[in-house]
Amino acid sequence: MAAYVSRLSKRCILRFIFEKTSLSKGVWCEVLKAGRGCSTLSVGQTTPAPWSARVGLVRHYDSLVHSGSLREDTQQRAALLQLEQLNRVMTDYTNIPIPRPKDCSQSQPTSELENKVKSSEDGIKLCSPKENLSHEKEARDVNEMREESPKPHTPHGYYIHGDVGTGKTMLMDLFYSFVENKRKTRVHFNGFMLDVHRRIHKLKLSLPKRRLGKMTTYDPIFPVAVEIAEETCLICFDEFQVVDIADAMILKQLFEGLFKCGVVVVATSNRPPEELYKNGLQRAAFVPFIGVLKECCHTICLDTGKDYRKRKMESSERLYYISSEPDAENAVNTLFEELAYRQNDVTRPRVLNVQGREVTLSRTCGTIADCTFRELCERPLGAGDYLEIAQHFDTVIIRNVPHLRVGMKDQARRLTTLIDNFYDQKVRVVMLADAPLDRLLDQGPMTGEEARDRLMLDELGLTDETSEQLTLFTADEEVFAFKRTLSRLTEMQTEEYWIRGDRSRM
């Protein structure tokens, strides 16, 4: 009887707590079914909670809309219905054992693995005429082993695309937070590809030295895919975009390997699959990857026509300054001094080591970096450098940002990459620029550089149609990507983003 009263009292307390909150009745019912105690988690929290998986993605989304944390969007809700189905599957899903040749077992030492024959996807091919016959037999044996290995049924992933600010990343992060499978990874696509190239380089360094009289070729891409698959069975990519020919040439083989090893992919992108690497060099070699992606991932289009980052939110203190305004530079100087005063450090240059290279920032203090546009975007820096900066600094001031012309493709591309990585790592940005944010990129008449390009085309006798296919003479990709940069910079000026980026509170 006492136990019954205790359970009844517990139910009454829970009912009182939940009736005083904005949680829906559906959530209340799910909590009672779960038979768990009350939680102090806020309604808007997207980190995993004991009741979150039971509540479900869509119900949680509805509760966020009901509380005013989100605006209702039918397309977002429809996308979450599909992601919720994948979430259920991922709870008990595993890609172990990973389909692989016997020679790839972890129990073998690296030297033995390297010296054994590899299949066409995995390893070293020794082309000495005397050994061809035996290696062909071993390769057939390896392929037979691969066919006999049990392969997991890989669920289809999702490729979510749409215009800037439509909520793609928010949906993916919400899905990721609800997935209870521990073998999951959430990564910015730029960071992922940097890691892939590092793995490839490390694998090549570990190879045995070439022996005299033997021609050795090595394909490290499939082994890298196997290595990644051993670490995770779900990868969530933010900002899936292809602008680098080195990435474009390996994606098909890399993702074929990941999918073959049972990895599930959920990705967000501003581009539909058919427009990835649009106008890129040697795109014909890239196009087969699109077929691989569409075969293994369902496509979701978020075409709401709304940029939710530009919705009215409480602005933080002024974070974007125009250099022509009176005392704009003094205001930025004052802001740096105030931020630096709270640091347990002195103002000094810092040298960061990025993959053996030194990147010098001339003025820093603790977790604050005071940089110029020339330092960040006019030097040959890339995603790896910006990620390293994001690891060391939670606030970056960018001074002397010019009015970007279409001809300044390299600088615009670097600024886009920088903001993408800073946004993903929640780095706070203060900017002193020559133009208002909405006019930072000028899409006006041709610059001198573009005029020279046009003259070169004319001298080569190339048609306008041909020139549109050459990325050397077009800035369409930069203009398209820069829309995302402006949208993100808008959100990065809000008080909510500024507070979230303060690492001293963690």
N, C-alpha and C positions, 0 to 999 in steps of 0.2 A: 504494500500500500504506500509506504514511504517513497519507494522508488517511483511509483506511478505519479505521486504528487510532485516529486522532483522534476520528472519529465514534463509534467503539465506546467509547472512554474517556468521552466526553461522555455517552453513554447510561448507562453504569455509574454515573457521578457523580450524574446525575439520579435514577436508580433508588434509590440510597442515600439521597439527600436526601428523596425523597417517601415512602420506606418508614419514615422516622423521624418523619414528620408524621402528622396525623390525616386527610389527604386520602384519599378513597376510591380504589380501583383504577380506577374509571371516570375520575376526574380525571387519574390518572397516564397512562392510555391516551390521553386527549385531548391532554395536554401533549406526549407523544411524537409524536402525529400532527401537532401544530402545528409541531414541529421547532424549538421556541424554547428559549432558556436558562432556568435556574431563576429564580424570583422570590422576593423577600423579603416579599411580601405575606402578611399573616396570613389564616387561614381565614375569620375573621369579617368581613373587610373587604368592603364593598359598593361601593366606588368602582371605576370601570372598570379592568380589567387586560387585558393582551394576551391572556391565555388565558381570560378570564371569558366572553366571548361564545361561545367554542368549547365551554366546559364546559357552558353552558346554565343557565338559571334554576333548574330543578328539581334538577339535580345539585348546584348550589351550595347550594341550600336543604338538600338531604340531607346535605351535608358539614357545614353549620352545626348540624344536628340531631345528627349523629354526634359532633361535637366538644363538644357540650353547650351551645353558644351559644344554641340555640333548643330549644324542646320540640316534639316531633312533633305535628302537627295535620293530619288528613286533609283538612279543608276548606281550609286554607291551601295545601296542596300541590295540591289540585284547581284552586284559583284560579290558582296559578302555572303550571299546565299550559296554561291558556288565555292567560295573559299572555305565555308563552313563544312561542306561535304568533304573537301580535301583534309581539313583539320581532323575529322573523325577517322579518316583512313590513316593519317600519319601517327595517331596515338599508338597503334600497335605495329607500325610498319618498320621493317629493317631491311637494309640491303646486304646484310651479312648472311651467308658467305658471298663475297664478291666474286663474280665470274672472272677467273684469271688462270693462266697456265700454271702447271705444277711448279715451273722454275721460278715463279714469282712469290713463292711462299716466304713468309717473314722469317722462318726458321733457318733459311739458308744465309750464310755470310754474304756480304756485298760482293766480295771478290769472286766467289763461286757463281753468284747470280750474273755478274758481268761477263764471265768467261763462258757461260753456257749459251747455247743457241737461243735466239728470240724469234718469236713469230713476226709476221709483217707489221703487227701493231705494236709489238712490245720487244724492242731490243736491237741487238747488234747482228748485222748480217755479214758474215765473213765470205768474201768473194773469191778466195783462192780456188782455182779450177779443180785441184785435187780433192778439195773438201766439199764441193758443191753437193755431191750425191748423198753423203752422210748427213749433211745439214738439212737437205730437203726432207729426208726420212724423219729426222728429229722434229722438224717443223710440222710435218703431218701428225706426228704423235702428240705434239703440243696442241694442235687444232682439235684433235680427237678428245683430248682431256678437257678442252674448253667446252666442247659440245656436250660432254657428259656432265659437266659441273651444273648443279642446280642453279637456275637463274631466278631471282625474285621477280614477281610481277610488279613492274614499276608503275605507280599511279601517274596520270598525266598532271603536269604542273600548269602554271598559268602565266601568261605574258600580258600584263596590264599596261595599256598605252592610252595616251590622251594629252590634251594641251596642259600647259603649266598651271599649277595651283588647283587642279581638279580633285585632289585627294588621293592620288595613287599611292604615295609613300605612306600616308596615314593608314590606308586600308591594309597595305602589306605589313606594316608594323603591328597593327591590331591583330592580324592573322598570326604573325610570328609570336606575339606575346601569349597567344592562346594555345599554341602547339606544345603539348606536354612531352613530346619526344626530345630527349636530351641531345641527340645527335643532329643538331641543327646549327646553321650558321647564317648570320645576317651581315652583309658586306656591301660596300659601294663597289660598283663594277670596276672602276679605275683601280681601286686597291686590290681587288681580286686578280686582275690581269698582271699587276706588278708582282704579286706573289707567285703567279704561274711562271712568269719569266725568270724569277729568282730560282724557283725549283728546277726549271729547265737548265739554267746555268750551273747550278750545284750538281745536277745529275751528269752533265757533260764533263765537269771537272773530276768526277769520281771514276770515269772510264779508264781502263788500262791503256797504256801508251801504245800507239800504233806500231805493229811489228813489221820489219822489213819484208817486202815481197807480198804483203797482204793489204788489200784495200778495204778499209773498215768504214761502214756507214752506220749511223745511229739515229734512230727516231725516238726522242725522249717524250713525245707528247702523250702517248697512251700510258706509259708508266706514271707520268705526273697525274693523269686523270685517275688512275688506280690509287695513287697515294692520297689524293683528295677524298676519294670515295671511302677510303678506310677511316677517315676522320669525321665524315658527315654523311647523312642521307637526305638532308634538305638544305638547299642553299637559296636564300632570299637576296636577290640583287636589287639594289637601288640604282636608278639612272643607267639602265642598260643602253650604252651608246658605243658606236665603233667609229673612231676617227683615225686610228693608227693602222697603217698597212701591216705592221708586224703582228698586231692583234688579229686583223682581218684574215690573214693567211693561215692561222692555226686554229681558229674558232671551230670550224667544222669537225676536225679530228678530235679536238679537245672535248667538245660537247657530245660527240658520238661516244667517246670513251666514258664520260660521266653518265650518260643515259644507259649505256650498256652495263655499267656497274651499279645501276639502280638508284642513282641520285635524282631527286625530284627538284625541279627548279621553279621558283616563283620570282618574277622580275617586273620592274616598272620601267617605263620608257616614254619619252615624248614622241617617239617614232613608231608607227606600225611596223611589223616585221618586214614587209616588202620595201620599206624605205630606209632600213638600216644601211649604213655605209653608202648612202646615196651620193652618187658622183665620185666615189672613191677610186683611187688608182687600182687597177687590176680587179675591178669589182666582179668581173665574170668568174674569177676564182673564188670569190666570197659567196656568190649567190646560192650554191648548194647548201650552205649552212642554214639559210632561211627555211629550206624544206625540212631539214633536221629539226629545227626549232619548232616549226608548226606541227610536225608529226608528234612531238612529245609534250607540247604545251598548248592548252586551249588559249585562245585570244579573247581578251576582254577590252572593250573600248569604252573609256570614260569621256564622253563628248558633251559635257554639261554646258559649255560656253561660259562658265564662271571661274574666276580665279579667287579661291577662298582665302589666299594669302593677303589679298588686297581688301578683304572685308574690314569693316571698322573694328579696330582693336585699340586698346589703350596704348598709346605710344609711350616709349621710354623717353628719357631725356634726349635732347637732340644728338643724333648719331651720324647724320649726313650733312656735310657743310659744302657750300659752294664758294670757291676761292675768291670770287669777285665781291662777295658780301663783306661789309665792314667787320673787322675784328674776327673773321672766321678762323684765321690761323692762330690767333691768340686764344680763341676758345678751345681749339684742339690741343694747344700747348697746356692750357690749364687742366683740361680733362686728363691728359697723360700724367701730369704732376699729381693730381688727386688720386688716380689709380695707383701710381707708383708709390705714393706715400703709405699705402696699405700693405705694400710688399716688404718682406724681410730680405731686402737685397739692395744693391746699388745700381744706378744706371750705367750700363756698360755694353760693349759689343758681345755677341755670342756667336760661336762657331758650331754649327750642327754637322754631324757626320752622316751622310746619306749614301749608303752603298759604296763606301770608299772615297766619296767626294766630299769636299768641304763647302758648306753653304754659310756665308757670313751675313748676319744681320747686325747693322751698325749701332742700333740703339734699342736696348731691352732693359727690363727691370722685373725680375721674378717671372711671373706668368704673363707679363705685358710686353708686346713688341711694337715698336714705333717704326714703321717702314715707309719707304717711298714706292711708288708704282714702278720706278725703274728697277729697284731691288727685287721686286717680286715678279714682274711681268715682262721686263725687257732683257732679263738674263735667261739663258736656256734652262729654265726650270720646268719640272713636270709634276705629275700627280704624287710621285714618291716624295719629292721635296716638300710639297704642300702638306702631305700627311705627317711628315716629320715635324714641321712647324706646328701643326695642330696638336701633336702629342705634347709639345713643350709649352704652348701658350694658349690661354683661354680668351685673350683679348688681343686683337691686332688692329693697329691704326694704319691706314693706307693713305698716304699723302700724295699730292700732285698727280691725281688721276686725270689724264687728258680727255678732251672731247674725242672719243674714238671714231675714227673714220673707217669706212668699209675696207679700205686698203690695208688697215693695220690688223691683218688677220691673225698673225702670230700673237700679238699682244691681247687681242680680244679672246682668242682661244685660251690663252693662259689665265686670263682673268676669270673666264667661265669655269675652268678646271679648279682654280683656287677657291672660288665661291662654292662650287659643288662639294669640295672636300671640307671646307670650313663649316658649311651648313650641316653636313653629315656628322661632323664631330662636335657640333654645337659651339663652335668658336664665335665669339662676339666680334663684330667688325665696326669700326668707326672710319668714315671715309671723308676725305677732303678732295673735291673734284672740281673740274673746270665747267661742268654742265649739270643741270638738274638730273635727277635719277632717270626720269622718263625720257630724257633726250641725251643720255650718256653715249649712246651709239648713234652716229649720224649715218643715215642711209641715203645721203644726197648724191650729187654728181660724182663722176670718177675722179679719183685722186691722181697725182702724177704717176704713181706706181701702176695704177690700173690702166692709165693711158699708154704707158710703155708696153704693158701686156697686150693691149689691143693692137698696138703697132706691130708687135711681134707676130700676132695672129695673122694680121693682114699680109705681112711679108712672107709668112709660111703658106699663105693661100688657104687657110683653114676657114670653114664656114662658121656662122654663128651657132648652128646646131652642133657642130663638132666641139666648139669652145665650151658649150654648156656641160659637156661630159668631162671636162678637164678641171679637176679641183684647183689646179694652179691658177686658173683665171676666174674662179667664182668664190664668192663669200657667202653663198646661201646657207651653208651649214653653220657658219659662225653666227649669222643673223638669227637663224632658227634657234640655236642653242642659247643665244644671248637673252631671248625672251625669258628663259628659265632663270637666268642670272638676275634680271631685274625683278622678277617675281620673288625670288628668294631674298634678295637684298631688302625688299619691302617688308617681308616678315621679320627679317633680322633686326629691324628697327623697333620692334614692339617690346613692351615691357616684359611680356610673357617669355619671349625668346631670351632677352637679356638676363632674366633671373635664372632661367634654365641653364644658361651657359656659365654661370658663376661656379667654378669648381671649388672655391673656398667653402661653399656650403655643403659639399659632399662629405 
